[in-house]
Amino acid sequence: MNKDLLDGLTYLEHERGIDRESLITLLEESMLDVLKNSTPYKRELTVSIDRKTCEISSYAKLIVADPVEDPSSEISPEVAKKRFPQAKVGDEVTWTFDDGTFGRIAAQTVRTKMIQKLRTEERRSQCGQYKDQVGQLIHGEVKHISKDGVTISFNSVDGYLPREERIPGENFEIGELVTVLLTDVDPERSGPALTVSRRHPDFVRRLFEREVTEISNGTVEIRGLAREAGFRTKIAVSSNEPRIDPMGACVGVRGSRVRNIVHELGGEKVDIIEYSDDIATYIANALKPARLNEVKVNQAKKEVVVNVDEDQLSLAIGKKGQNTRLATRLTGWRIEIIKIRHEEAPANDMASMMKRAIDVVSSLEGVSQAEAETLVNNGFVSLEDIVAAEEYIDAMATLPGFDLQRAKEIIAAAKDAMNG
């Protein structure tokens, strides 16, 4: 019985909280790594530790060959007969290694590799508790701040909040407690094993679930959510109980619930609207605070044309097209907003303005007519609007037919045009 090894494993089992089988497996792997570098024999190289006695056996399966063409898997008859007198060419022999194979230097190397594997196993164990929390809110303490992101400590595990996943304009201090959305767990990754976000739309969703009891118990349901982090969020809710007002439940007494959420978001504007199965009503709610005169629905194309008075046009479109963009993403319908043309209105009506805007945008290098129409219909009606979108690029990147790379290219083209 290998008492020293048995005592060492018992100590590690209690000290590190890793089960005996895992420890033995880690030790076998570490010893095998060292053995591979200390012997020329590689064929079916094995290190095995008896689970009861902790006795170590190590061996390779070799073929007796004459001549020896592959020294890593073959052995000559002369060498083989020193241990196996009856061995002949073509036989397979089990070549065992004595205890001297793992000398002082080799033992130190095994120890180093074992420590590395133990750390990896501990990291996996620590991260295990977070596997089921992906997509949920977790709370930690700011540990380190760099220009690229923030490292946050969650008890024994570190997480990383990349700069692009922070709410624009927010700052942190070392030691500050922070709430984030867990988006990924990877114990094999170097550095922090958890990836977290405060920019993800589900961050707002989870905040509402935390603050609004009726949402967490299923009485009120979130039917849609669209967000431009740091600026504005639209959330559509409905009630499964006729007596419960879904919007009132989310706002809370004297606005207490939504106020807590807005505070967590650093003052980001949150529009709570009531969901409706009637798309015209849903669109009208989504475009609030603008008042609409008419909503024409095209079911086949999944698009709507909204007519508004001139004094409601800017409200419907929103600053830099934000209100329309969010309403489009919230409902999943394409929304075209047209100003009602009265008899006294000039010939330059909204349609003409939109056409001119499309012509300007499509004149950008590499921008197609279809892309220009999509941009203008979603509020990017000038080169200035396109350049300004760099601050909330995900708003452009999520438009139909666009992605992050295409959005960057179009913004660069607008910059070039303005500078030229």
C-alpha positions in Angstrom: 0.0 0.0 0.0 1.3 3.4 -0.9 0.5 5.1 2.4 2.1 8.5 1.5 0.0 8.9 -1.6 -3.1 7.7 0.2 -2.6 10.3 3.0 -1.9 13.0 0.4 -5.1 12.3 -1.5 -7.1 12.2 1.8 -5.7 15.7 2.7 -6.5 17.1 -0.8 -10.0 15.6 -0.7 -10.9 17.5 2.4 -8.8 20.7 1.7 -9.9 21.3 -1.9 -13.3 19.7 -1.8 -12.7 17.5 -4.8 -13.8 13.8 -4.7 -11.2 11.0 -4.5 -11.9 9.6 -7.9 -11.4 12.9 -9.6 -8.1 13.4 -7.7 -6.8 10.0 -8.7 -7.8 10.7 -12.3 -6.0 14.0 -12.3 -2.8 12.4 -10.8 -2.9 9.6 -13.5 -3.1 12.3 -16.2 -0.3 14.3 -14.7 2.0 11.2 -14.3 1.2 10.2 -17.9 2.2 13.6 -19.2 5.6 13.3 -17.5 6.0 9.7 -18.6 5.5 10.6 -22.2 8.5 12.9 -22.0 10.8 10.5 -20.1 10.5 7.3 -22.1 11.0 6.5 -25.8 8.2 4.0 -25.6 4.8 5.5 -26.6 2.5 2.7 -27.7 -0.5 2.3 -25.4 1.4 4.2 -22.7 -0.6 3.9 -19.5 -0.4 5.0 -15.8 -2.8 3.3 -13.4 -3.4 3.9 -9.7 -5.1 1.2 -7.6 -8.2 2.8 -6.1 -7.8 0.9 -2.8 -4.1 0.6 -2.2 -2.9 3.6 -4.3 -0.2 1.5 -5.8 1.1 2.9 -9.1 1.7 0.9 -12.2 2.9 2.3 -15.5 3.6 0.4 -18.7 3.6 0.4 -22.5 2.4 -2.3 -25.0 5.3 -3.0 -27.4 5.7 -5.2 -30.4 8.8 -7.4 -30.7 10.4 -6.6 -34.1 13.6 -7.3 -36.0 14.7 -4.9 -37.2 13.1 -2.2 -35.1 11.7 0.4 -37.5 9.6 2.4 -35.0 11.4 2.7 -31.6 8.3 4.3 -30.0 6.2 1.2 -30.5 8.7 -1.7 -31.2 11.4 -3.5 -29.2 14.2 -5.8 -30.4 14.2 -9.5 -29.4 17.4 -9.0 -27.5 16.0 -6.3 -25.2 12.6 -8.1 -24.9 14.2 -11.4 -23.8 15.8 -9.7 -20.8 12.3 -9.6 -19.2 10.5 -12.1 -21.4 12.8 -15.1 -22.2 10.2 -16.7 -24.5 9.5 -13.6 -26.5 9.7 -13.9 -30.3 9.3 -11.5 -33.3 5.6 -10.4 -33.6 4.7 -10.9 -30.0 3.2 -8.1 -27.9 4.8 -7.5 -24.5 3.7 -5.3 -21.6 6.8 -3.3 -20.7 6.5 -2.0 -17.2 8.4 0.9 -15.7 9.9 0.7 -12.3 9.5 3.3 -9.5 12.8 4.9 -10.5 11.1 6.2 -13.7 9.6 9.0 -11.5 12.7 10.4 -10.0 13.0 13.6 -8.0 12.8 15.9 -11.1 10.0 13.9 -12.6 8.1 13.9 -9.3 8.4 17.7 -9.1 7.1 18.0 -12.6 4.2 15.7 -11.7 3.5 18.0 -8.7 3.5 21.1 -10.8 1.1 19.5 -13.4 -1.1 18.2 -10.6 -1.4 21.7 -9.1 -2.4 23.1 -12.6 -5.0 20.4 -13.1 -6.3 20.9 -9.5 -6.8 24.6 -10.2 -8.6 23.9 -13.4 -10.8 21.3 -11.6 -11.5 23.8 -8.8 -12.4 26.4 -11.4 -14.8 24.0 -13.1 -16.4 23.2 -9.7 -16.8 26.9 -8.7 -18.3 27.7 -12.1 -20.7 24.8 -11.9 -23.1 26.8 -9.6 -23.4 29.5 -12.3 -24.3 27.2 -15.2 -28.0 27.3 -14.5 -27.9 31.0 -13.9 -27.1 32.1 -17.5 -29.7 34.7 -18.5 -30.3 35.7 -14.9 -29.3 38.6 -12.7 -26.2 38.1 -10.5 -24.6 40.5 -8.0 -20.9 41.2 -7.5 -18.2 43.6 -6.4 -16.1 45.6 -8.8 -12.5 44.3 -8.6 -10.6 46.0 -11.4 -11.4 48.6 -14.0 -9.6 49.0 -17.4 -10.3 50.8 -20.6 -11.6 47.6 -22.1 -13.9 46.4 -19.4 -14.6 45.8 -15.7 -13.6 42.7 -13.7 -16.3 41.8 -11.1 -15.9 39.4 -8.2 -18.7 36.9 -7.5 -17.5 35.2 -4.4 -14.8 32.8 -5.6 -15.4 33.4 -9.3 -14.5 36.4 -11.4 -16.7 37.8 -14.2 -15.9 40.3 -17.0 -18.1 43.1 -18.1 -16.7 44.2 -21.6 -16.8 47.9 -22.4 -19.3 47.3 -25.2 -21.7 45.6 -22.7 -21.8 48.5 -20.3 -24.6 51.1 -20.4 -23.2 54.1 -22.3 -21.9 56.8 -19.9 -21.9 54.7 -16.7 -18.8 54.6 -14.5 -17.8 52.3 -11.7 -15.6 52.4 -8.6 -13.5 49.7 -7.0 -15.5 48.0 -4.3 -18.9 49.1 -5.8 -21.7 46.5 -5.7 -23.1 46.0 -9.2 -26.0 44.0 -10.7 -25.4 42.4 -14.1 -26.9 39.8 -16.5 -24.9 36.6 -16.7 -24.5 35.8 -20.5 -21.8 33.1 -20.6 -19.8 30.6 -18.3 -16.5 29.2 -19.6 -14.2 27.7 -16.9 -11.6 26.8 -19.6 -11.1 30.4 -20.7 -8.1 32.2 -19.3 -9.0 35.2 -17.2 -12.5 35.7 -15.7 -14.7 32.6 -16.3 -18.0 34.6 -16.4 -19.1 37.0 -19.0 -21.8 39.5 -18.0 -23.7 42.4 -19.5 -25.7 45.5 -18.6 -26.5 46.4 -22.2 -28.4 43.3 -23.2 -32.2 43.7 -23.5 -32.8 40.8 -21.1 -31.1 42.9 -18.4 -34.2 45.1 -18.4 -36.5 42.1 -18.6 -35.0 40.6 -15.5 -35.1 43.9 -13.6 -38.9 44.0 -14.3 -39.2 40.4 -13.2 -37.4 41.2 -10.0 -39.3 44.4 -9.2 -42.8 43.5 -10.3 -44.4 40.6 -8.3 -47.1 40.2 -10.9 -44.5 39.4 -13.6 -42.6 37.0 -11.5 -45.7 35.0 -10.5 -47.1 35.0 -14.1 -50.1 37.3 -13.6 -48.5 39.9 -15.9 -46.6 38.9 -19.0 -43.9 40.7 -20.9 -44.9 40.4 -24.6 -42.1 42.4 -26.2 -39.1 44.5 -25.4 -36.8 46.7 -27.5 -33.9 48.6 -26.1 -31.2 51.2 -27.0 -29.1 50.9 -23.9 -28.6 54.2 -22.1 -31.2 56.0 -24.0 -34.6 54.3 -24.2 -36.5 51.1 -23.7 -40.0 50.1 -24.8 -41.6 47.2 -23.0 -45.1 45.7 -23.9 -47.0 44.0 -21.2 -50.4 42.2 -20.9 -52.4 40.8 -18.0 -53.8 37.2 -17.5 -56.2 38.6 -14.9 -58.9 41.1 -16.1 -58.8 42.8 -12.7 -55.0 43.5 -12.9 -53.8 46.6 -14.8 -50.5 45.4 -16.4 -49.1 48.9 -16.9 -50.1 50.0 -13.3 -48.5 46.9 -11.9 -45.2 47.7 -13.6 -45.3 51.4 -12.6 -46.1 50.6 -9.0 -47.5 52.8 -6.3 -46.5 56.4 -7.1 -44.1 55.0 -9.7 -42.0 53.2 -7.1 -41.3 50.0 -9.2 -40.3 51.6 -12.5 -38.4 54.3 -10.6 -36.2 51.6 -9.1 -35.6 50.1 -12.5 -34.8 53.5 -14.1 -32.3 54.2 -11.2 -30.6 50.9 -11.9 -30.4 51.8 -15.6 -28.8 55.2 -14.8 -31.8 57.3 -15.9 -32.6 55.4 -19.1 -36.1 56.3 -20.3 -38.5 53.4 -20.0 -41.8 53.4 -21.9 -44.4 50.8 -20.6 -47.1 50.1 -23.1 -50.0 47.7 -23.2 -49.8 44.8 -25.6 -52.7 44.2 -28.0 -53.5 41.3 -30.4 -54.9 44.0 -32.7 -51.8 45.2 -34.6 -53.2 48.7 -35.3 -53.8 49.2 -31.6 -50.4 47.7 -30.7 -48.6 50.0 -33.2 -50.5 53.0 -31.8 -49.4 52.1 -28.3 -45.9 51.5 -29.4 -45.6 54.9 -31.0 -46.7 56.8 -28.0 -46.5 59.6 -26.9 -47.4 60.5 -30.5 -51.1 60.7 -31.4 -52.0 58.9 -34.6 -54.8 59.7 -37.0 -54.9 56.5 -38.9 -53.0 53.1 -39.1 -53.3 51.2 -42.4 -52.3 47.6 -42.0 -50.8 45.4 -44.7 -50.9 41.9 -43.3 -49.3 40.3 -46.4 -46.2 42.4 -46.1 -46.4 42.7 -42.3 -46.1 46.5 -42.6 -48.2 49.5 -41.5 -48.6 53.0 -42.8 -49.2 55.6 -40.1 -50.8 59.0 -40.8 -50.0 61.8 -38.3 -50.6 65.5 -38.1 -47.6 67.7 -38.7 -47.3 68.6 -35.0 -47.1 64.9 -34.1 -44.6 63.9 -36.7 -41.5 64.6 -34.6 -43.0 62.8 -31.7 -43.8 59.7 -33.8 -40.3 59.5 -35.4 -38.5 60.5 -32.2 -35.0 62.0 -31.7 -32.8 60.6 -34.5 -35.6 58.2 -35.4 -35.4 56.4 -32.1 -39.2 56.1 -31.4 -39.9 54.5 -34.7 -36.9 52.2 -34.5 -37.9 50.9 -31.1 -41.6 50.5 -32.1 -40.5 48.5 -35.2 -38.3 46.2 -33.1 -40.9 45.9 -30.4 -43.8 44.9 -32.7 -41.8 43.2 -35.4 -43.7 45.2 -38.1 -42.3 47.6 -40.6 -43.7 51.1 -39.8 -43.9 54.0 -42.3 -44.9 57.3 -41.0 -46.6 59.8 -43.2 -47.6 63.4 -42.4 -51.2 64.1 -43.4 -51.3 66.5 -46.3 -53.8 69.3 -45.8 -54.9 71.6 -48.6 -52.8 74.4 -47.3 -49.7 72.2 -47.0 -46.9 72.9 -49.4 -46.1 70.6 -52.3 -43.0 69.5 -50.4 -45.0 66.9 -48.4 -43.6 64.1 -46.4 -43.4 61.7 -49.3 -41.2 64.1 -51.3 -39.0 64.7 -48.2 -38.6 61.0 -47.8 -37.7 60.5 -51.4 -35.1 63.3 -51.2 -33.7 61.7 -48.1 -33.5 58.3 -49.8 -31.7 59.9 -52.8 -29.1 61.5 -50.4 -28.5 58.3 -48.5 -28.3 56.1 -51.6 -25.6 58.4 -53.0 -23.2 57.2 -50.4 -20.5 55.0 -51.7 -21.6 51.3 -51.6 -25.1 52.0 -50.3 -27.9 50.4 -52.3 -31.3 51.9 -52.9 -32.9 49.2 -50.8 -30.5 49.9 -47.9 -31.2 53.6 -48.2 -35.0 53.1 -48.0 -34.6 50.9 -44.9 -32.4 53.5 -43.2 -34.7 56.5 -44.0 -37.9 54.5 -43.1 -36.3 53.8 -39.7 -35.4 57.4 -38.9 -31.9 57.8 -40.4 -33.0 60.6 -42.8 -29.7 62.5 -43.1 -26.0 61.9 -43.1 -25.8 63.5 -39.7 -28.3 61.0 -38.3 -26.2 58.1 -39.7 -23.0 59.4 -38.2 -24.7 60.0 -34.9 -25.8 56.4 -34.9 -22.2 55.4 -33.9 -23.2 56.1 -30.3 -25.9 53.4 -30.4 -24.7 51.3 -33.4 -26.8 48.3 -32.4 -29.9 50.3 -33.5 -28.7 50.3 -37.1 -27.1 46.8 -36.9 -30.4 45.2 -36.0 -32.3 46.6 -39.0 -33.5 44.0 -41.6 -30.6 43.1 -43.9 -28.0 44.8 -41.7 -25.4 43.6 -39.2 -22.7 45.2 -37.1 -20.1 45.2 -39.8 -22.4 46.7 -42.4 -23.5 49.4 -40.0 -19.9 50.4 -39.4 -19.2 50.5 -43.1 -22.2 52.8 -43.8 -21.3 55.1 -40.9 -17.8 55.4 -42.3 -19.1 56.2 -45.7 -21.4 59.0 -44.3 -18.3 60.4 -42.4 -16.3 60.4 -45.6 -19.1 62.2 -47.5 -19.4 64.8 -44.8 -15.7 65.4 -44.6 -15.3 65.5 -48.4 
